[in-house]
Amino acid sequence: MTYAQLVEKLSEIGVAETEPNIRNKLARGKFTAVFLIQCLEAVGCSTLRLE
């Protein structure tokens, strides 16, 4: 998935982000748990397994 596609998917669930902002968050490796959950929801992830 491209950054542009992620921006579009996030927009569909009401999260306003820009492509450069997402790129910077991921490049730094620092983002909130809320952002992670929003991304997972946006891409249709319904199960997260941590082992």
N, C-alpha and C positions, 0 to 999 in steps of 0.2 A: 504494500500500500504506500502510495506517495504522500508527502506532506499535504499536498493540495487535496487529495482524496480524504485525508483525515480531517482537515479543516471543514470540508463539506459534510462529512458524517457527524462531526461535533455540532455543526450548525443545525443539523436536522433534529438534534435533541436539545437545542437551545443554548449551546455553549459557544460563546463568541471568542474565537482564537484566530490569530493570523498565522500564515505559513512561516514567516521568519521567527515569530515567537515560539512556535512549536519546535522548529529546528534548533533554536538556541537552548530551549529547555532540555531537549534530548541530548544535544552535544555536551552540555555541562554535566548531564547525568543527575541533575537535581530538579525534582519536581515533587509536588505534593501527592499524597495518597489519593486525594480527591481527584486530581487530574488523571491519575492512573485509572481510577474507577470510571471516570467519564469516558476515557478512551476505550476501555474494555466494553462499556455499554454501547458506545457509538459503533464499534466494529461487530457487535452482535455476540459477544462472549457471554455465555450464560453460566459457565462453570469455570472456577479457578481452583486448581488443585495444587496445594503446597505440600511437598513431602521432604 
